[in-house]
Amino acid sequence: MAMYLPTLTRRTFLTRTAAFSAGAVLPVLGLRNAQAASIREFRLKASPGRTQLVPDTYGNTPVWAYNGTVPGPAIRVRQGDRIHVVIDNGLEEETTVHWHGVRTPNAMDGVPHLTQTPIAPGETFTYEFDAVDAGTYWYHPHLNSTVQVGRGLYGPLIIEESEPVRVDRELIWVLDDWRLTGDAAISDDFGNPHDLMHNGRIGNTVTVNGRVPESIAVRAGERIRLRLINAANARIFGLDFANLEPVVIALDGQPVTPHAPANGLVTLGPAMRVDLILDMTGRPGSRVSVVDRFYKGQEYRLVDLAYAEAALRKAAPDWPLELQDNPLAEPDLGDAIRHEVTFNGGMMGQMIMAEMGGSMGNEASGGMMGNMMNMMHGRGIWFINGKAATGHVMDPLLTVPRDSTCVLAMTNATAWHHPIHLHGHSFRVLSRNGLPTTHREWQDTVLMAPREKVEIAFVADNPGDWMFHCHILEHQAAGMMGVIRVSGKEERI
């Protein structure tokens, strides 16, 4: 199939002339119950469906979807609400739902066999947890996720602050890419050896909220809060907003000191989220292109921001940008438990390990020929501290006492990027390659470049067995996954 990345030269890619409204296309589930205002009830059904990902001339694409839409309905609650979500499994295989970035009790984390029995076809499961932290989150399966997420099972979860920043409008962009065939069907080559060994399943069609967009209507002088969610299996986005000077106010749902993005690009690895403030400073009637520049030589136009002829106001407002902090325990670095974690494997993995002064070890490699055979069979390709996961149930990579501070000194000894995600906790990113980070940002998924060393710290205050893995889903499926055990009695957080 031809490449359906929106490009700088094909400005009329869509046959429709109507502006694409990135905020309006997401259905929102749930109405506040007047008699029990703190309890929000929702129902999601995972089932096959069809949706219009690409221009009308190509027809609908068969997908798997929540409540028939891709993305699934936007679940929106307020901080402090209690959330009940009933999941109906209308698929012909088992599934679960993971609430990515949300500090749920362990039993509600949605990891098959580790925290719950999978939801069988035709069965239901009810997730129940408190909206502890305000921010931008999302939901997706954690079972056969390369396929289930790759076919469209995901949606945004927005937990509103009690005192949000003032803006004129809020937009959600759920970013994804798809590998489509000539008839706009999703290619069924999931888990092929090349994807597993290299940088994962990169698609040929990029969508915003389930459609290839052409333009989004804005007004000069308008202030927008833009919530970005990367739901792609493997694609990393590096968005250039031209001369708009976006301001980052939250990362992975957690407030951060407002700042301009590094190198002028808003970078999101798979599963990561960024909240931006965008002041529309262009001229009425003009257009500005948002360009993805992460992969050198493969830049493309994601979408145009099209200014209306009439301005909202003469200049951008001067409203405060800071968000209130969430109730996260501050790590005590003076009394921390330290662990070394090395990610290795993949194509060129042995060469990179040797270059960095280490080795994969006999258990991990089994010699060059054995390692290549593992790769060809889609197993034992990626490792954490020399071990490759074969499923969600395994001995813990490490065990930490409840309420202790844990510092993980992580090394990416591979030739590829890895967005590393820890369930059940947010962590501070302390340093990169030995240099302290500027903002000591809280995250739940940190993007590590090849050969990069990153230190993170968190308070292990949420008991249970928690997944710790690369969120390039093909890397996870091929071994880059482990369990961190927080010992102590489990309690509701």
N, C-alpha and C positions, 0 to 999 in steps of 0.2 A: 504494500500500500504506500502511496505517496506520503511524504512527511507532512503532517498537519500541525506542525509548530507554527503559531502565528508569526509571520516574518515581517521584516522592515520593508520589503519590496512588495509583498502581496497585501496591500492595505485594504483591499475589498474582499478579503477571504470569505466572509459570510455573505450569503445572498440576501439576507434580511437587512434592512436599513434602520430598523429600530435600535435605539441605544440599549446596551446591555446594562441592566441594573443589578449590580453584584449584591446588594443588600436585600432586594425584594424577592429573589428567587428561592430563598431558603424558607420552607414551611417551618412554623414554630409550634411545638407541641406544648400542651398544658395550659390550664387556666388556674389561677390562684383560688383555692377553696376558701370562701369567706368564713366558714366555721372552723377551719383548721388551717390558718394562713401559713403556718410554717411547714406544712406537708405538701409536697408537689408530686403528683402522680402522673406517670407517663406509660405508654405502651408502644413497643417497637416490634415489628414483624420482619424478620429476615427471610427473603424469598426471591426467586427469580423474577425478573421483570425486563422492561425495555425502556430506553431513554434516548433522547436526541443529544448525543455528544457533539456531533459535527454538523455541517450544513445540511439543510433539508434534502438536498439532492442525493445524499448518501443513505437516507433512511435511518431508522432507529437501530440502536445497538443493544443486543441482549446483554443484560447485566445481572448482578445480584444486588439487591437494594433493601434498605430499611423503609418500610411503609411506601414502597414503590418509587422512591426518589433517590437521586444521587446528586449531592450528598444526602444522607438521611436528614430528617427534621432537626432543626436547631433546637436543642433543649436549653431553655433559658430560665434561670432561677436567680434568687438573691442570696448573698452570703448569709449563712446561718440556717437556710432552709434545709429541711430533711427531704431527701429524694427517694422516691419509689419508682423503679422502672421494671415493668413486666416485659420480658423478651419472649416472643413466640418464634419458634424455629420452623419456618416453612421451607427450609432447604432439605435436600436429600442426604445430608451429612450432618455430623455433630458441629456445634458451634459454641462460642462463649462471647462475652463482651467485656473488654478491658476499658476502664475509664482513665485514659492516658493523662498523667500528671496530677490526678486527684488523689489526695491522701485518704484512701478508703481503708476500712478494716480489712485485714488480710483475706477473710472469707469472701469479700466482695470484689476482689481484684480481677477476677475473670481469667485466671490462668488454668487451663485444663489439667486435671489430675493433681495439680499442686495445691490449688486453693478451692477447687470445686469439681464436681463431676460434670463432664460436658453436657450440654443441652442436646438431647437426642432429637431426631426429626419428629415433628409433630408435638413436641413437649414444650413446656414453658419454664422459666426461671425468673425469680424476682430479686433484683438488686436493690439494696437499701443502704444508704449512707448519707452523711451530713455534708453540706457544701461548706467545708471548713475555710478554704481559701478562695477569695475572689480571683477571677482571671479567665483567660482563654484556654480551654481544654478541648478534648475531642474523644470520641468513642469508636472502637473498632474491635473485630474479633482477635483472639489470641490463639486460635486453633486453625491449622492450615492457612495461616495468615497471608502467605505469599499469594494464594489463590483468592481467598475470601476478601481480603482488602483490595487485591489487584482487580477484582471484578466489581468493586464499587461499594462494599460494605463499610461505611464510616459516616460520621456526622459530627457537627460541632456541639460542644457543651460550653455554654457561657454562664459564668457565675458573676453576677453584677455586684459591684462595690456598693456599700451603703452611701458613699459619697464619691461618685464617679467624676472624672475630669469633665469639664464643660466643653461640649462640642456642638456643632450644628447638626451633624449626622454621623451615624456609625455604620460601617460596612464590614461584612465578613467575606473574606476571600479564602475558600478552601481550594488549595492548589493540588493538582494531580496530573500525572501523565499516564498515557495508555498506549499499549502496543496493539495497533489495529491492523486488520487485513484489508484487502482491497474492497470488500463489501461492508466495511465499518464494523465488523465483528471483532471481538477481543481475541487476539492470538492465544491459542491454548498451549504455547510452548513454555509453560511455567516450569521453573526448576531446571532449565537446561544447563549443562555443564559450564558454558561460557559465562552465563549470568552468575552462577554460583561462585565461580573462581575469580571473577573480575569485580566490577563495580555494581553488580545487581541488575535488576530488570529496568532498563531505561527505555521509555516508550517513544513513540513517534508522533504523539498528539498530546498537547498540553491544554488542560481545561481550568477554568475558574468557576467554581460552583457548578460543575457538571456540564459546562458548555465551552466551546471554543469562542472566546469573546472577541468582539470587534471594538466596541467603545463603551465607556461609562460616562454618563452625564454628570458634570460638576458645574459649580458656579464660582466666578471670581470672588475672592474674599471669604470663601467658605472654609470652615475648619472641620476636618473629618478625622474620626478615630477609625483606623483601619486595623482589623484583627486578621492576621495572616496565619493560616494553618497549612502545613505541608503534609498531605495525606498520601504522597507518592510512595511506592515501594522502595525506590532507590534514588530518584532524581534529587539533586541538591539545587536550590534556586539561589541566585545572586542578583537581586532586582535593583536596577538603576532607575531611579525616579527623576532623572534628568536634573533640572534646576529647581525642583520643588523642595529640596532640603528637608527630608523627613526626619522626625525626631522619635527615637526609640524610647518608649515609656514602660514597657514590660517585656520580659523574656520568659517563655514557657509559663505564662500566667502570672509570674511574680514581678512586682514593681521593681524598677531599676532607676538609678539617677538618670533623668532625661539627657540624651546625648545623640549626636549624629552617628550614623552607622560607620563602622570602620571601612576605610577605603571607598566610602561613598556607596557601598553596596549593602543592601539588606539581605543577609545570607541565612538561609534556612535549610538545614539538613532534614531528612525524613523524620517526621513526628514532631519537629520543633514548631514553636509559635512565636510570633513577634507582634506586639501592639505598637502601632505608629500613630503619631499625630501628623497629618498632612494639611498644610495651609495652601489653598489654591491661589497662587500668586500670578497666574498667567492672565493674558488679556481675554476679555469676552470674545467668543467666536473662534478662539485658537484651539489647538490640540497639542498634547504632549504625550509621547510614547513612553510606556514602562517597558524596559528591555531587560531580558534575562542574560547576564554576561558571565555566569559562573564557569561554564565550560568554554575555554579559549578556542576560537575558531568556529564555535557553534552558537553564536549569539542569535537571538531572535526577538521580535517584538511580541510581548505578552498581550498587551492591550493598550488602547489609546484612552486618555482622559480628555473628553470633549467639553470645552467650556460653552455654556449657554451664552446667548447674545446679551442677556441682561446680567449685570453683576449683583451679587447678594449684598456686598458692601465694598467700600473703596479700598480697604486694607484688611489684612488678617487681624483677628482679635488678639488682645494681649491677656489671655486667660491663663491661670496657673496650669502647669503640666504634671505636677507630681501626684502620684497615687499613694494612698495609705498602704503601709506595710501589712502583710499577712502575718498571722500568729505563728511564725516559725521560730524554733529554738535556735539560738545562736551557738555555733560550734565553739568549744573551748579548746583552742589549739595548744594550750600549754599542758593539757592533760589528755591528749588524743592518742588513740590506738592507730598505728600506721600499717598499711598493707601495700605491697607492691603488686601491681597488676600489669601483665603484658599481653597485648593482643597480637597474635601472629597467624601466619598461614596465608592461603590464597596464592594466586599466581605470582611468582617472583618472591614468595614469602621466605624461602630459605636463603636467598641471596640478600634480602634486606636484613634478616636476622644476623647473618655473618658480617654484613657491613656495619651493623650497630654493635658488634662484639658479643653476640649471643648465639644460641642455637635452639632449634625446635625440640631437641631431645628425641631419644629413640621412640618413646611412647607416642609423641605427636607426629613424627615424620615416618618412622619405619623404613627409612631409606628413601632415596629419590623415586625409585620405581614404585614402592608401596604407596608413597604419597600421591603420585600421579594416578594410580589405580583408584585410590579413595576419591580423588577429584572426579574421575570419569564416572564413578557410581554415585556421586552427589552426597558423599558423607565424609566426615573428618577433614574438611577443607579449611575451616577456620577454628582457632583455638584461643582459649583464655587460660593463661598460665600452663600451657602445654596440654590442655584437655579440651576435647570437642564434645559438645552436648549432642545426645541422640534423642532427646525428648525433654519435656518440661520437668520431669522428676529426676533428681540427681542429688548426690551428696553436695552439701554446701561448699561453695568456693571458699567461703570464710564465715565464721560465726563471731558476732560482736555482742557484748552485753547490752541489755536495754538501757537507754538513756546515756550511753557513752558517746563520745565524739570519735568519729572514724574519719581518717584521712586516707584517701586512695591515691597513690602515686601511680598514674597510668601511663603506659608507653605504647604507642601505636607502631609496632615493628612490622608494618606491612607497607605495600605500595599503594594502598587505597584509603580513601576517607572512611571514617566510621562514626556515626552518631550514636553515642553510648547512652543508654537509658537505664535508670534505676527506678523500679517500682516502689510505691508506698512512701517516698520521701522526695524532698527537694534538697539540693546541695549547693553550697557555695563553690564557684570556680575560683580557686586561689591563685593559680599560676599557669603559665604556658611556657614551656621550654625554660623554666627556671626564673622567668620574669613575672612579678606580681601583676595580676589583672587590674585594669584601671578601675573597674566598677565592682569587683568582687560579687558578680551577679549570681543570683539564685537561678538555678535551672534544674530540670529533671532529665534533659537530654543534651549532651555536650558533643559538639562536632569536633573530631580529632583529625587533623591532616596527617598524611603519611609521614612517618618518622617523628611525629610530634609527641611531646611529653606534657601531660596535664595533671595538675593536682586538684582534687575536689575534697570537700569536707562536709559532713552532715552529722546531725545528732540522731542516733538510732533509737528513736522514741516510738516506733510503730512496730510492735512485735509480729513475728511471723517469718515465713520463707518468702523472699522477694526476688523476682526475676531481675537479672542484670545482663543486658545484652545489647548488641548492635541492632539499630532499628532500620538498617538496610535489610529488608525481610529475607532476602536470599542468603545473606551472611548469617543471620540468625538461624535459618533452617539448616544451614550447612555447618553448624557447630559453635558459632560465636555467641554463646548463651551460658549463663551460670546462675547460681542461687546464692544470695547473701542472706544468712539467717540472723535475725535479731532475736536473741533469747529473752525469755521472760513471759509472764502471763499476758495473753492477748486481751486488750480492752478496746472498747469503741472509742474512736477519736472524734 
